Amino acid sequence: MERLRFLHIPKTAGTTFTTCLDYQYSGKGHFVFKGAVQYDVMRFKELPEKEKQKVVLFTGHAPILTGLEEADTAKIITFLRNPISRVKSFIQHISEGKSPEYLKGPFNLDEFLESGTKDLENLQTKMLINKGPFALSTLIDSMSKSEARDLALNNLFNVVAEYGLQEYFDESLILFSSALNWSTPFYTSLNKKDSSRLLEFKQKHLDRIAELNSIDIEVYNAAKIRFLETLESPRFDKSKLQRLKYVNSLKSPHKYVWNTWYAFYRLRRRVRRYFGDESS
């Protein structure tokens, strides 16, 4: 089986999408980048050679170039998201205390937006051009905005095999399934925000987010134009979209079977990782 890498940009529905990958690649070797690329590369290289050979799926947070040949030569897919929505979701996630390493004290929206946190600023562009730490700004800061945008789009259109948009999640799954010859994708929505603790984003906050993500906005807009053109082309199978929506609806008998399978899958994976199996 050809190796596949899912380049998971944080807060782009990647956690939910990974449930699709879990099903499509069930029983196959799976390696997860955990965000510290140098450590991740070392962790992979320390696997027994037999385990390395089993890995056909790479997922997790790492930029387009990781420095790990097995991952960098794999077929790449990814999701993008409207940059304003992505950053709002990221900030909401932080405010709920889900990633405490980002905070030095109580959460304050105004202060956090001015904290210099790298994930707040043009993260999608950085992950499409970087090598090494995925949020590092060294490369993007050495370029003009147009150079960074053009490099990101070139990599998205010519290096990435297929991309989706979070706002068109089901449509994206159809494109992936056609390109990769998958069976009908099933998924479970994960990593949901706490509706009882929603932040209030004022216009000044939205303006600041847009300012911090001016390159991402240009990249996303160009990607969306091409994506929507694809949806209107003969390449896109609308009948498959209707079937996908049905089998993932609560009224579908397939959904019960899927939920049962996925519960057992997650339990099995936790047990294997507890005993040190890093390739599953």
N, C-alpha and C positions, 0 to 999 in steps of 0.2 A: 504494500500500500504506500502511495506517495505521501511524504511527510507534509503536514499542514501546520502553519503557525497562525494563531489568532493574536494579533497585536491589540491588546486590550487597553484602550485609553480610558482612564478613570471617569466614571459617571457618564458613560455612553450606552448603558443597558448591557454592558459586557457580562455582568454577573448572571443576568437572566439568559443571555445568549449561551453562556457556558453550559447551561443545562441542556441545550440542544446538542452541543458538542459531546457532552457526557453520553448521550444516547447514541449518536451517530458513530462514536468511536469507543463504545463499550467493549471492554476486553482487550483494548489496545493500550500500549504504553503511553503515558501522559506525563509531561514535565511542566511544572508551573514556575514561571518567573515571579518572584515575590517582591520585586521593586528595587532590590539592591543588586545591580547587574553583575558587578565583579564577584560578589558572593554567590550569585546564582550560577555563573559560569563555572566557578570552582566546584560548586555542589554537583553540577552535572558531570564535570570531568572526573570527579571522585567515584562516580557510579561504576560498578563492574561493567566490563565491556559488553557482556551479554545483555545487561539492562539498558545500556545506551542504544544498542541495536533494536531493542523492542520499542523505543519511543517513536511514535508516529505523529503525536500531537503535542505542540507547544502552546501554552496559553500564559496569561498573566501580564503584568505591567513591565514592559521593556520597550525601548525605542526600536526603530526599524532596523538598525544595526546593533547587534548585541555583542559581537566579538566571538560568538559561539557558532562555528561553521555549520553544525547540524541544524541550528535554528535559522541562520541567515540564508541558507540555501533552500529552505522549505518554501512551499507556496504560502503566500501571506494573504490573509483577509483581515478586515477591520471594520469598526463602526465609527462614524462621526456623529456629532450632535450640535445643534444650534449652540454657539459658544456662550451666549447669555444664559440659556437654560442649563448648560453643563456646569458653569461656575456657580449659579444659584444652587444647584443640586449638591455640588461639592461643599459649599458653605453650610447648607442645611445639615449635611452629613457631619461636618465638624462641630456644629453647634449642639448636636445631639450627643456629643462625647464619644462618637464611634471610632475616632482616630485621635486619641489624646496627645499623641506625640507632636501634633501641630500647635498645641496651645501651651502657653507658659502661665496662664492664670484663667480667671473666668472669661467666658466668651463675650466679646463685644464686636458687633458687626462693623462699625466704623473703624475700629482699631485693626481688625483682622484684614480688612481690605487694604490697609496701608502697611501690613506686616512684612511685605516682601516675599511672602510664601510663593515659591516658584510654580506651584500647581494652579495659582490664580491667573497666570499670565501666559497666553498663547500656548497652552499645553499641547493642543492637538497638532499645531505646527511643529513644536519641538519634538514630539514623538515621531513625526513623519520625517525628520531630518537628522536626529541625534544618533550618536553612538555612545554607549555607556549609560550614565545616569539619565533617566528619561526626562526629568524636569529641568536639567541643567540649562542655563541660559548662555553659556560661553559661545556656542556656535551661532545662535540666532542674533546675539548682540554684535557679532563680528560682521554681520551682513546688513544691507539695506532692507527695508520692509519688502520691497518688490522682489529682491533676490531670495529672501526666505520664503515668501509666498510661492514663487515660481518653482523653487526646489521641492517644497512640500507637495505641490500639485503634480510635478513631474513624477515624484515617487508614488503618489497616490494613483495616478493614471497609468503609469508604466512599470512600476515595480510591484505594487500591490495587485494581486490577481483579481480581487473583487472586494468592493466595499459596500457597506450599507449605511443608512441613516437611522438614528434612534427614533426619529419622528415617523418613520415609515418602517417600523420593525417587521411586520408580517411580510411586506413587499420585499424587504431585504432578505428575509429567509428564503423566499422563492428564488431570488437571484443566486444566493449561495447554493441552494439545493440543486439548481440546474447546472451551475458551474462545476459542482463537486460530485454530481450524480448521487445525491442523498435520497433516502426515503423521506416521506412527509415528515417535516420537523415537528417535534413536540417541545414544549417549554413550560417552565414554571416561573412566574414573576418573583424575583428575589430582591433583597436590598431596598425595600420600600421605605419611604420617609415616614416619620412619626407625624401624623396629621394633627395631633394635639399640641405639637410644639413648632408649628410653622413660623418661620421668620417673616417679618414684614420688610420687604425690599422697597424703599422709597426711590423716587426718580433719581436722586443723587447717587444712590447705590448702583442703579442700573447704568447710569452714565459712566461711573467709574469702572464698572465691569467691562463696558464696551471699550473704554479707553485702554484698559489693560489687555484687551483681546482683539485689537484692530486687525492684526494679521490673521488670526483664526477666523474672524468674520469674513474676510475676503476669501480665504481658502474654502470655508464652508459654503459660501454663496456659489462659488464656481463649481464645487462638487455637487451641490444640490441641482444646479441647472442640468448637468450631465446625467445625474441620477434620474431626474424626472423625464428626461428625453428617453432614457432606457425603458422606463415604465410604459411609455407610449409606443415603443417599438415592437415589432413582431417577436423579438427575443423574449419578451415578458409574457408568461402564460397566466392569464387572468383566471382560468378555470382552476389552476393549482392554488391560486390565492384563496378562492372561495372554499376549497376543500380544507386548506390549512386553517382558515378561520373556524370552520365547523369542528374539526377534530380537536381543536384547542379550546372550544367553548365548554362551559360547564354541563350543557345538555348532552354532550357527546359521550357515548359509552367508552370511547377510546381514552377519554380524560381520566376516568377512574383507574383504568389499567396502567396508564402512564404514571399517575401519582403514586400508585403502589410500587411500580418498578423503581421509580426515582427514590422513594424512601428507603428501599432495600439497597439501592446503589450507594447512596450517601453513607449508610451505616457500614457497608462493606469497605468503602474508601477510608472512612475514619479508622476502622480497625487496622487496615493495612498501613496507614500512615503512623498509627500508634506504635507499630512494630518496625518502623523505620523504612518503609518502602516509599522512596521519594519519586518513583516513576509512575505512580498511579494517581 
